Amino acid sequence: MTLRTRPIELPTVLLAVVIYGGWLALTAAHARLPWPILALLGGWFVAWHGSLQHETIHGHPTQWRRVNDLIGGVPLSLWLPYGAYRRTHMAHHRSPHPTHPAHDPESRYVTGGGVIAAVARLRATLIGQLLVGPVAAIAMFLLDEARRLRRDPAGFAREWGPHLVGVALILGWLHLVALPIGSYLLCFVLPGQAGSLLRGFAEHRADAAGPSRATTVASRGPLALLFLNNNLHAAHHAVPAAPWYRLPAVERARTQRPEPRYDGYRDVLRRFAIRAHDTIHHPAGRGDAHG
């Protein structure tokens, strides 16, 4: 399958225009909207932007990395530096043992007990993930970054320096349109993170078949657009360079589909609303992935 026929992929460029234009229009018009509508739309655009960032990290929509980084690097979420996202996500794809917490930085499995394990148990159900997950994920990431500052100050500065410049520009715009930072966090950032966590909830299982341990959620509705078809996660791992609008074709072309499959997000909700999707501890334990 030919993955790139032109140096610029117009569907993703147009998508970026819609996302940034919609975010600008929504923040400017926030005072005219009731907060439930603002939270629904704000969460949509921030989660959609996260999906766009995933595309730019994988080399879209142009053949020039710096251009892609400029398109995806605007920190609408405020808390996640683009460089940190790139670093951890590409390590996830390179991991020799996906899902194992010692080898995969995007693993959701935990190795200890206490508060971290208690929070992980809450997040093992879909309702818990949506209610507790956004704050927990952000807090855990910032705690890890604080530790990284002591361990790798130069690397921390390379990622957080450009990020803080972008955050300053975002805050300047929010001040210009009189959108309080508290309202932005509650109506844009946290709902947006909840949307991203919905996508990631059933993406991987340690016991899933296949080298990537990825699953497939066969959604064809609005959530497939929100996630830019990354719900077809096994297909994405099979061909990571495929742009979002070609992932359905990649999925159709796969001759073997051994991974767990869910019939859309209603199926995920029905199965795991209040029941754990998986154990919180990796079956290989704390040591080697094959231990």
C-alpha positions as CSV (number, residue, x, y, z in Angstrom):
1,M,0.0,0.0,0.0
2,T,1.4,3.4,-1.0
3,L,1.1,5.6,2.1
4,R,2.1,9.0,0.6
5,T,1.4,10.0,-2.9
6,R,1.9,13.8,-2.4
7,P,4.3,15.8,-0.2
8,I,1.3,17.4,1.5
9,E,-1.8,15.4,2.6
10,L,-4.7,17.8,2.1
11,P,-7.2,15.9,4.2
12,T,-5.1,16.4,7.3
13,V,-4.2,20.0,6.5
14,L,-8.0,20.8,6.1
15,L,-8.6,18.9,9.4
16,A,-6.0,21.1,11.2
17,V,-7.7,24.2,9.8
18,V,-11.1,23.0,11.1
19,I,-9.7,22.1,14.6
20,Y,-7.8,25.4,15.1
21,G,-10.5,27.5,13.6
22,G,-13.2,25.8,15.6
23,W,-11.2,26.2,18.8
24,L,-10.7,29.9,18.2
25,A,-14.3,30.4,17.4
26,L,-15.5,28.4,20.4
27,T,-13.2,30.2,22.9
28,A,-14.2,33.6,21.4
29,A,-18.0,32.7,21.7
30,H,-17.8,31.0,25.1
31,A,-19.9,33.6,26.9
32,R,-22.9,32.9,24.7
33,L,-23.0,29.2,25.4
34,P,-24.3,27.3,28.5
35,W,-21.6,25.5,30.3
36,P,-22.8,21.9,29.3
37,I,-22.6,22.8,25.6
38,L,-19.2,24.6,26.1
39,A,-17.8,21.5,27.9
40,L,-19.1,19.1,25.2
41,L,-17.6,21.2,22.4
42,G,-14.5,22.3,24.3
43,G,-13.7,18.7,25.2
44,W,-14.3,17.6,21.6
45,F,-11.9,20.1,20.1
46,V,-9.1,19.4,22.7
47,A,-9.5,15.6,22.2
48,W,-9.6,16.1,18.4
49,H,-6.5,18.2,18.6
50,G,-4.8,15.3,20.6
51,S,-5.7,13.0,17.7
52,L,-4.2,15.5,15.3
53,Q,-1.0,15.6,17.3
54,H,-0.8,11.8,17.0
55,E,-0.9,12.2,13.2
56,T,1.8,14.9,13.2
57,I,4.1,12.7,15.4
58,H,3.7,9.9,12.9
59,G,4.9,12.1,10.0
60,H,1.7,13.8,8.7
61,P,0.5,15.8,6.9
62,T,3.8,16.8,5.2
63,Q,7.2,15.2,4.5
64,W,8.9,17.9,6.6
65,R,9.1,17.2,10.3
66,R,9.5,20.8,11.4
67,V,6.3,21.8,9.5
68,N,4.4,18.9,11.1
69,D,5.7,19.9,14.5
70,L,4.5,23.5,14.0
71,I,1.0,22.1,13.0
72,G,0.8,19.8,16.0
73,G,2.8,21.6,18.6
74,V,0.3,24.1,19.8
75,P,-0.5,23.2,23.4
76,L,-4.3,23.4,23.6
77,S,-4.3,21.0,26.5
78,L,-1.8,23.2,28.4
79,W,-0.3,20.3,30.4
80,L,1.3,18.0,27.8
81,P,4.5,19.2,26.0
82,Y,4.5,18.1,22.4
83,G,8.1,16.9,22.7
84,A,7.2,14.7,25.7
85,Y,4.3,13.2,23.8
86,R,6.5,12.5,20.8
87,R,9.2,10.9,23.0
88,T,7.0,8.6,24.9
89,H,4.7,7.6,22.0
90,M,7.6,6.7,19.7
91,A,9.1,4.7,22.6
92,H,5.8,2.9,22.9
93,H,5.9,1.9,19.2
94,R,9.6,0.8,19.5
95,S,9.0,-1.2,22.7
96,P,10.0,-4.8,22.5
97,H,7.4,-5.7,25.0
98,P,4.3,-3.5,24.6
99,T,2.1,-3.0,27.7
100,H,4.9,-4.1,30.1
101,P,5.5,-1.1,32.5
102,A,9.2,-1.7,32.5
103,H,9.4,-1.4,28.7
104,D,6.5,0.6,27.5
105,P,6.0,4.2,28.7
106,E,2.4,4.2,27.7
107,S,1.6,1.0,29.8
108,R,-1.4,1.4,32.1
109,Y,-0.3,-1.5,34.3
110,V,1.2,-0.7,37.7
111,T,4.0,-2.5,39.6
112,G,3.2,-1.5,43.2
113,G,0.3,-1.0,45.7
114,G,-0.9,1.9,47.8
115,V,-2.6,5.0,46.3
116,I,-1.3,4.4,42.8
117,A,-2.8,0.9,42.7
118,A,-6.1,2.1,44.3
119,V,-6.4,4.8,41.6
120,A,-5.5,2.2,38.9
121,R,-8.4,0.0,40.1
122,L,-10.8,2.9,39.8
123,R,-9.5,3.6,36.3
124,A,-9.9,-0.1,35.3
125,T,-13.6,0.5,34.7
126,L,-14.8,2.8,32.0
127,I,-16.8,5.0,34.3
128,G,-13.9,5.3,36.7
129,Q,-11.6,6.1,33.8
130,L,-13.8,8.9,32.6
131,L,-14.4,10.4,36.1
132,V,-11.1,9.9,37.8
133,G,-8.8,9.3,34.9
134,P,-8.4,12.9,33.6
135,V,-7.1,14.4,36.9
136,A,-5.1,11.3,37.7
137,A,-3.4,11.1,34.3
138,I,-2.4,14.7,34.4
139,A,-1.2,14.6,38.0
140,M,0.9,11.4,37.4
141,F,2.4,12.8,34.3
142,L,3.5,16.1,36.1
143,L,4.9,14.1,39.0
144,D,6.9,12.0,36.6
145,E,8.2,15.1,34.8
146,A,9.2,16.6,38.2
147,R,11.3,13.5,38.8
148,R,12.7,13.8,35.2
149,L,13.7,17.4,35.9
150,R,16.1,16.2,38.6
151,R,17.4,13.3,36.4
152,D,17.6,15.0,33.0
153,P,17.4,18.8,33.3
154,A,18.7,19.4,29.8
155,G,16.1,17.1,28.2
156,F,13.4,18.6,30.4
157,A,14.3,22.1,29.2
158,R,14.3,21.1,25.6
159,E,10.7,19.9,25.8
160,W,9.3,22.3,28.4
161,G,10.9,25.5,27.0
162,P,8.9,25.6,23.7
163,H,5.9,24.3,25.5
164,L,5.8,27.1,28.0
165,V,6.1,29.7,25.2
166,G,3.1,28.1,23.6
167,V,1.2,28.0,26.9
168,A,1.9,31.7,27.3
169,L,0.4,32.4,23.9
170,I,-2.7,30.3,24.7
171,L,-3.2,32.1,28.0
172,G,-2.8,35.4,26.2
173,W,-5.6,34.5,23.8
174,L,-7.8,33.3,26.6
175,H,-7.3,36.6,28.4
176,L,-8.1,38.5,25.2
177,V,-11.5,36.7,24.9
178,A,-12.1,36.9,28.6
179,L,-12.3,33.1,29.2
180,P,-11.1,32.4,32.7
181,I,-8.4,29.8,33.1
182,G,-10.6,27.8,35.6
183,S,-13.4,27.7,33.0
184,Y,-10.9,26.6,30.3
185,L,-9.6,23.8,32.5
186,L,-13.1,22.6,33.4
187,C,-14.8,22.9,30.0
188,F,-11.9,22.2,27.6
189,V,-8.9,20.5,29.2
190,L,-10.5,17.9,31.5
191,P,-13.3,16.9,29.1
192,G,-10.7,16.7,26.3
193,Q,-8.5,14.4,28.4
194,A,-11.6,12.3,29.2
195,G,-12.2,11.9,25.5
196,S,-8.6,10.8,24.9
197,L,-8.8,8.3,27.7
198,L,-12.0,6.9,26.3
199,R,-10.1,6.0,23.1
200,G,-7.1,4.6,25.1
201,F,-9.3,2.6,27.6
202,A,-9.4,-0.6,25.4
203,E,-6.5,0.0,23.1
204,H,-4.1,-2.6,24.5
205,R,-4.2,-5.8,26.7
206,A,-1.2,-7.7,27.9
207,D,-2.9,-10.9,27.0
208,A,-4.0,-9.8,23.5
209,A,-2.7,-11.8,20.5
210,G,-0.2,-10.2,18.2
211,P,3.1,-8.5,18.7
212,S,1.6,-5.1,19.5
213,R,-0.9,-6.4,22.1
214,A,-3.3,-3.9,20.4
215,T,-7.1,-4.3,20.1
216,T,-9.7,-3.0,17.6
217,V,-12.9,-1.0,18.4
218,A,-15.0,-1.2,15.2
219,S,-16.5,2.3,15.5
220,R,-17.7,4.0,12.4
221,G,-19.5,7.0,13.9
222,P,-18.5,10.4,15.3
223,L,-16.0,8.8,17.7
224,A,-14.1,7.3,14.8
225,L,-13.8,10.9,13.5
226,L,-12.8,12.2,16.9
227,F,-10.1,9.6,17.2
228,L,-9.1,9.8,13.6
229,N,-9.7,6.1,13.2
230,N,-7.1,5.3,15.9
231,N,-9.8,3.1,17.4
232,L,-8.6,0.6,14.7
233,H,-5.6,0.4,16.9
234,A,-4.2,-3.0,15.7
235,A,-4.3,-1.7,12.1
236,H,-2.4,1.5,13.3
237,H,0.3,-0.7,14.9
238,A,0.5,-2.9,11.8
239,V,1.1,0.1,9.6
240,P,2.1,3.1,11.8
241,A,2.9,5.3,8.8
242,A,-0.7,5.1,7.4
243,P,-2.5,8.4,7.6
244,W,-5.8,8.5,9.5
245,Y,-8.0,8.5,6.4
246,R,-6.4,5.3,5.1
247,L,-6.6,3.3,8.3
248,P,-10.0,1.8,7.4
249,A,-8.5,0.5,4.1
250,V,-5.5,-0.9,6.1
251,E,-8.0,-2.7,8.4
252,R,-10.0,-4.2,5.5
253,A,-6.7,-5.4,3.9
254,R,-5.6,-7.3,7.0
255,T,-5.9,-11.0,6.4
256,Q,-5.3,-12.0,10.0
257,R,-7.1,-10.3,12.9
258,P,-6.2,-12.3,16.1
259,E,-6.7,-9.4,18.5
260,P,-9.7,-8.7,20.8
261,R,-12.4,-6.8,18.9
262,Y,-15.2,-4.7,20.2
263,D,-18.3,-3.7,18.2
264,G,-18.0,0.0,18.8
265,Y,-17.8,2.0,22.0
266,R,-21.3,1.0,23.1
267,D,-20.0,-2.5,23.3
268,V,-17.0,-1.3,25.4
269,L,-19.5,0.6,27.7
270,R,-21.8,-2.4,28.0
271,R,-18.9,-4.7,28.9
272,F,-16.8,-2.5,31.1
273,A,-18.9,0.4,32.5
274,I,-18.5,-1.0,36.0
275,R,-16.4,-4.1,35.4
276,A,-12.6,-4.0,35.1
277,H,-11.3,-4.2,31.6
278,D,-8.2,-6.0,32.8
279,T,-6.1,-6.6,35.9
280,I,-4.0,-3.6,37.0
281,H,-0.8,-5.7,37.4
282,H,1.0,-7.0,34.3
283,P,0.9,-10.8,34.1
284,A,4.7,-10.9,33.6
285,G,5.2,-9.3,37.0
286,R,7.7,-6.6,37.9
287,G,10.8,-8.0,36.2
288,D,11.5,-9.2,32.7
289,A,8.6,-9.2,30.3
290,H,8.8,-12.9,30.0
291,G,9.4,-13.6,33.6
